[in-house]
Every structure is written in C-alpha cells, then in structure tokens.
Amino acid sequence: MLRINPIFLLFAISLIETSYGLYFHIGETERKCFIEEIPDETTVIVNYKVELHDPRSGGYMPSSPGIGMHVEVRDSEEKVILSRVYSAEGRISFTSHTPGEHTICMYSNSTAWFSGSQLRVHLDIQVGEHAIDYANVAQKEKLTELQLRIRQLLDQVEQITKEQNYQRYREERFRQTSESTNSRVLWWSLAQTVVLLTMGVWQMRHLKSFFEAKKLV
C-alpha cells in the first residue's frame, strides 16, 4: 500500500498546482524560452495573447491578423514535442512523456511590421492537476458535486505519485552524477600519485648516476 508523507503531500500539491501569469516583450527576431520541470505523463496548458505596441499612444493594442506566434516545445532529451505557428491568441496543450526539464519557446512568425516595434505577450502556464478544466469535465461526464470532488482528489493523488517518482528520478540522476564525479576525482588523484612517484624514482636514479659519475659515492 502506498504511504505518503504528509509534509511531502503539502509540498507536492504546491508543485503540481503550478499556474502563473506573466507578460514579456519581444522584438521582431527575438525568441523567448521558459523551462518547466515536469514529471512524465503530465498535462501542460499554455494560454497566450499577443499585443502590438502603438508608437502614437505609447500603449499596446490587439495585434493584426497577420501576426502570430511560433511555439516550440522540447522535452528533457531535446526532442521536439510540438512545433507550429498559432494565431495571435490561443491555448496550447501537450502531455509530457519523459520526466525532466521541458523548454517552451515562442517567437513571432511575422516580419511585416516596422523594425523596432515590440510585441507584448501575455502568458499563463498551467501544469498538472491545475491544468484540468473540471467544470467542463463535470458537464461532459454529468458528474455530481461529490463525484467531481472525488475525481479531483484521485487526480491529485495520481499527480502526487508522479511527483514522487520524479523526485526519485532526480535523486537517482544526482547519485549517478556524484558517483561519476567521485570516480573521476579518485582516478585523477591516483594518476597524480603515480606521476609524482615516477618522477621521484627518476630523480633519485638520476642523482645516483650523477654522484657515481663524480665519484662522490
């Protein structure tokens, strides 16, 4: 039977219910990337909206239909999960298949606007259980409030299990890296010792030959 530490439970819930909103500015040829640490088989939803800078007012206005965003997602093994051009406002969804750092990159698909103009991109990334639209789930599956709450709890427990597995994966990777580093340090130390001993023996033999040649010994 699976046993979950209560402290880890609180920590994991704070991790899996990851959702944050921000905005950033990019130029015509700029590329912005974000890194998310995601367990395997986890749903990620990215909501974005692009606005174009208006030099006359100094503010931002809705972008024209010709301006869109190229979105590219790579997993921890640098494999492309998703790469396509979307409109100026959209919702992107993908599921991770390997644990680790996933890179989400965005850049404009258009060079038609004036040089020096700026885009403002509003971005909201939702990871894990927080990415599920339970209102839509309840409506589609005709769930009662109690059934929906049970569904949410089951999804949270499943996500916590994924987080635990991911933490074990990270610990194993760290252990392997530490062992590899320690092994290299050990062999380097042994190599230095062998070199020093070899130089010492050579110097002693050289000095002995020198003294014998000078008939000092």
LOLOGU-521708 format. One line per 8 residues: number of its first residue (from 1); for each residue z, y, x of N, C-alpha, C. Coordinates in steps of 0.1 Angstrom, whole numbers. Each point is the difference from the previous one (the first is absolute). Layout:
REM LOLOGU-521708
NUM = Z/Y/X/Z/Y/X/Z/Y/X | ...
REM end
This chain:
REM LOLOGU-521708
1 = 0/-12/9/0/12/-9/0/12/9 | -8/10/-4/-2/12/8/13/9/-1 | 6/4/11/11/8/0/-4/14/7 | 3/11/-7/-4/13/4/13/8/3 | 0/6/11/11/9/4/0/12/-9 | 11/4/-6/0/12/-9/-5/13/7 | 5/1/13/-4/12/8/-15/1/2 | -5/-12/4/-14/-1/2/-8/3/-13
9 = 6/-5/-11/-6/2/-13/-3/15/-3 | 11/8/2/-2/14/-2/-10/7/10 | 1/-5/12/-10/5/10/-14/-3/-3 | -2/-13/-5/-14/-5/-3/-5/8/-12 | 8/2/-10/-4/7/-12/-5/14/4 | 7/6/9/-4/14/4/-13/-1/8 | -3/-11/6/-12/-1/7/-12/-3/-9 | 2/-10/-9/-11/-4/-8/-4/10/-11
17 = 9/8/-4/-3/10/-10/-5/13/8 | -9/-2/8/-5/11/8/-11/8/-7 | 3/12/-2/-10/9/-7/2/14/5 | -10/7/5/2/13/4/-12/8/-2 | 1/13/-3/-11/9/-2/0/11/11 | -12/3/4/-2/11/10/-14/5/-1 | -2/11/7/-14/5/1/-3/4/15 | -12/0/4/-4/3/13/-13/7/0
25 = -4/7/11/-12/7/1/-9/-6/10 | -13/-1/-3/-9/-6/10/-13/9/0 | -6/0/11/-13/7/2/-12/-9/-3 | -12/5/3/-12/-7/-3/-1/-14/7 | 4/0/12/-2/-12/8/14/-7/4 | 10/5/-6/13/-6/3/3/-13/-7 | 9/-7/5/4/-13/-5/15/-1/0 | 6/-4/-11/15/-1/-1/3/-15/-3
33 = 10/-5/8/4/-14/-2/15/0/-2 | 4/-10/-8/14/-3/-3/3/-14/3 | 12/-3/5/3/-14/3/12/-4/-9 | -2/-12/-7/10/-5/-8/4/-14/4 | 12/-3/2/5/-14/3/1/-7/-14 | -8/-11/-1/-1/-6/-13/1/-16/2 | 8/-6/-8/1/-15/0/-13/-6/-5 | -2/-13/2/-12/-6/-6/1/-2/-15
41 = -12/-1/-6/-1/-1/-14/7/11/-8 | -1/12/4/6/12/-6/-10/9/-5 | 1/5/-12/-9/10/-6/3/14/5 | -11/7/3/1/14/4/-9/8/-8 | 5/11/-6/-9/9/-8/0/14/7 | -12/6/2/-1/13/6/-7/9/-11 | 7/10/-4/-5/11/-8/-3/12/8 | -12/6/-2/-3/12/7/-8/10/-8
49 = 0/13/4/-8/10/-6/-4/10/10 | -12/4/0/-6/9/10/-2/14/-6 | 4/10/7/-2/14/-4/-7/7/12 | -9/10/-4/-8/7/10/6/14/1 | 1/5/13/6/13/3/-10/11/-5 | 5/10/-7/-8/11/-5/4/13/9 | -10/4/9/3/11/9/3/13/-7 | -6/2/-12/2/13/-7/14/1/-5
57 = 5/-10/-6/14/1/-6/10/-5/10 | -4/-7/10/10/-6/10/7/-12/-5 | -4/-4/-12/7/-12/-6/-10/-12/0 | 4/-10/-8/-9/-12/0/-4/-3/-15 | -12/-5/-1/-6/-2/-13/-5/-15/0 | -2/-5/-13/-6/-14/0/-13/-1/7 | -2/-11/8/-12/-1/8/-12/-3/-8 | -11/3/5/-13/-2/-7/-3/-15/-1
65 = -9/-4/-9/-3/-14/-2/-6/-7/13 | -6/8/9/-6/-6/12/10/-4/11 | 12/5/-2/10/-3/11/8/-12/-5 | 1/-10/9/8/-11/-3/8/-4/13 | 7/-12/-1/8/-4/12/-5/-14/3 | -1/-2/13/-3/-14/6/14/-5/3 | 4/-11/-6/13/-7/3/-2/-13/7 | 7/-2/10/0/-12/8/14/-5/2
73 = 2/-13/-2/13/-7/2/-2/-11/9 | 8/-1/10/0/-11/10/14/-6/0 | 0/-14/2/13/-7/1/5/0/14 | 11/-7/2/7/-1/13/-9/-6/11 | -10/-7/-4/-9/-7/10/-13/8/1 | 0/13/-5/-11/9/1/-13/-5/-8 | 3/-9/-10/-11/-4/-8/-1/10/-12 | -12/3/-4/-3/10/-10/2/-7/-14
81 = 10/5/-7/3/-5/-14/-9/7/-10 | -1/13/2/-8/8/-10/-6/12/8 | -13/3/-4/-7/11/7/-11/4/-10 | 2/11/-7/-11/5/-9/3/15/-3 | -10/6/-6/0/14/-4/5/1/-14 | 10/9/-3/5/2/-13/-3/15/-4 | 2/3/-13/-1/13/-5/11/9/5 | 0/13/-4/10/10/4/14/-3/-5
89 = 1/-9/-10/13/-3/-5/0/-15/-4 | 10/-8/4/-1/-14/-3/13/-7/2 | -1/-13/-3/11/-9/1/-5/-13/7 | 6/-4/11/-5/-11/8/11/-10/0 | -4/-13/-1/10/-11/0/-5/-11/9 | 9/-5/8/-3/-12/9/13/-8/2 | -2/-12/4/11/-10/2/-1/-4/15 | 12/0/7/1/-4/13/-1/-15/1
97 = -6/-6/10/0/-14/2/6/-4/13 | 4/9/9/7/-3/12/11/11/1 | 12/-4/5/11/10/2/-3/9/12 | 6/12/-1/-1/9/12/-5/14/-4 | -3/7/10/-5/14/-2/-14/0/-5 | -2/7/-11/-13/3/-6/-3/14/1 | -12/3/4/-5/14/3/-9/4/-12 | 3/11/-6/-8/6/-11/-6/13/5
105 = -13/1/2/-7/11/5/-9/7/-11 | 0/13/0/-8/8/-10/-8/11/7 | -12/2/-4/-8/11/6/-11/4/-11 | -4/12/1/-10/5/-10/-14/-7/3 | -7/-3/-11/-13/-6/1/-11/11/0 | 3/13/-1/-10/10/-1/1/10/11 | -12/5/4/-1/10/10/-7/12/-6 | -1/1/-13/-8/10/-7/7/13/-1
113 = 13/0/1/8/12/-2/0/8/13 | 4/12/0/-1/9/11/9/-4/11 | -5/2/13/8/-3/11/13/8/1 | 11/-6/3/13/7/0/7/-1/-13 | -6/-5/-10/7/-2/-13/10/-11/1 | 10/0/-9/10/-10/1/2/-7/-14 | 3/-13/1/4/-7/-12/15/-2/0 | 6/0/-12/14/-4/-1/0/-13/-8
121 = 6/-10/5/0/-13/-6/15/-3/-4 | 2/-2/-13/13/-5/-5/0/-15/0 | 10/-6/6/1/-14/2/13/-6/-5 | -1/-11/-7/12/-7/-5/-2/-15/3 | 8/-6/9/-1/-14/3/12/-8/-6 | -3/-10/-7/10/-8/-6/-1/-15/5 | 11/-5/4/0/-13/6/10/-9/-7 | -4/-13/-3/9/-10/-5/2/1/-15
129 = 12/-3/-5/3/0/-14/-2/14/-6 | 1/10/7/-2/14/-5/-14/3/-3 | -9/-9/5/-15/3/-3/-4/-6/-13 | 8/-8/-7/-4/-7/-12/3/10/-12 | -10/1/-8/1/8/-13/6/-9/-11 | 13/0/-1/7/-9/-9/-3/4/-15 | -3/12/-2/-3/5/-14/-13/-7/-4 | -10/-1/9/-12/-6/-3/1/-15/-1
137 = 9/-6/8/3/-14/0/6/-4/-14 | 10/8/-4/7/-3/-13/-10/1/-12 | -9/9/1/-10/2/-11/-10/-11/0 | -4/-4/12/-11/-10/1/6/-14/-4 | 12/-3/5/6/-14/-3/9/0/-12 | 1/12/-6/9/1/-12/14/-5/2 | 6/6/10/14/-4/4/10/9/-7 | 12/-6/-3/11/8/-5/6/7/11
145 = 10/9/-3/7/8/11/7/-10/9 | 7/-10/-6/7/-10/8/-9/-8/9 | -11/-5/-6/-9/-7/8/-6/8/11 | -3/13/-2/-5/8/10/10/2/11 | 13/2/-3/10/2/10/2/-13/8 | -1/-11/-6/1/-13/7/-12/-1/10 | -12/4/-5/-12/0/8/2/9/12 | 5/12/-2/3/9/12/9/-6/10
153 = 11/-6/-5/10/-6/9/-6/-12/8 | -8/-8/-7/-7/-11/7/-9/5/11 | -8/11/-3/-9/6/10/8/6/11 | 12/6/-3/8/5/11/5/-11/9 | 5/-11/-6/5/-11/8/-12/-6/9 | -11/-1/-6/-12/-5/8/-3/9/11 | 0/13/-2/-3/10/10/11/0/11 | 12/-2/-4/11/-1/10/-2/-12/9
161 = -4/-11/-6/-3/-12/8/-11/3/10 | -10/7/-4/-11/3/9/5/9/11 | 9/10/-3/6/8/10/8/-7/10 | 8/-10/-5/8/-9/9/-9/-7/10 | -11/-6/-6/-10/-7/8/-6/9/11 | -3/12/-5/-6/10/10/10/4/11 | 13/1/-4/10/4/11/1/-12/9 | -1/-12/-4/1/-12/9/-13/0/9
169 = -11/3/-6/-12/1/8/1/10/11 | 5/12/-4/2/11/11/10/-5/10 | 11/-6/-4/10/-5/10/-7/-11/9 | -8/-8/-5/-7/-10/8/-9/6/10 | -8/10/-5/-9/7/9/8/7/11 | 11/6/-3/9/7/9/5/-10/11 | 5/-11/-5/5/-11/8/-11/-4/10 | -12/-3/-5/-11/-4/9/-3/10/10
177 = 0/13/-4/-3/11/10/11/1/10 | 13/-2/-4/11/1/9/-1/-11/10 | -3/-12/-5/-1/-12/9/-11/2/10 | -11/5/-5/-12/2/9/3/10/11 | 7/11/-4/4/10/9/10/-5/11 | 10/-7/-5/10/-6/9/-7/-10/10 | -9/-8/-5/-7/-9/8/-8/7/11 | -7/11/-4/-7/8/10/9/6/11
185 = 11/5/-5/10/6/9/5/-10/10 | 3/-12/-5/5/-11/8/-10/-4/11 | -13/-2/-4/-10/-4/10/-3/11/10 | 1/13/-5/-2/11/9/11/1/10 | 13/-3/-4/11/0/9/-1/-11/10 | -5/-12/-4/-2/-11/9/-11/3/10 | -10/6/-5/-11/4/9/4/9/11 | 8/11/-4/6/9/9/9/-7/11
193 = 8/-9/-5/9/-7/9/-8/-8/10 | -10/-7/-5/-9/-8/9/-7/8/11 | -5/12/-5/-6/9/10/10/5/10 | 12/4/-4/10/5/9/4/-11/10 | 2/-12/-5/4/-11/9/-12/-3/10 | -12/0/-5/-11/-2/9/-1/10/11 | 2/13/-4/-1/11/10/12/-1/10 | 11/-4/-5/12/-2/9/-2/-11/10
201 = -6/-11/-5/-3/-11/10/-10/4/10 | -11/7/-5/-10/4/9/5/10/10 | 9/9/-4/5/10/10/9/-7/10 | 8/-10/-4/9/-7/9/-9/-7/10 | -10/-7/-4/-9/-8/9/-7/10/10 | -4/11/-6/-7/10/8/9/6/11 | 13/3/-4/9/5/10/4/-11/10 | 1/-12/-4/3/-11/9/-11/-1/11
209 = -13/0/-5/-11/-1/9/0/12/10 | 3/12/-6/0/12/9/11/-1/11 | 12/-5/-4/11/-1/10/-4/-11/10 | -6/-11/-4/-4/-10/9/-10/5/10 | -10/8/-6/-10/5/9/6/10/10 | 10/7/-3/7/9/9/11/-7/8 | 1/-13/-2/10/-8/7/14/6/-2 | 2/4/-12/14/5/-4/9/-10/-5
217 = -6/-12/-4/7/-11/-5/-4/-13/7
REM end
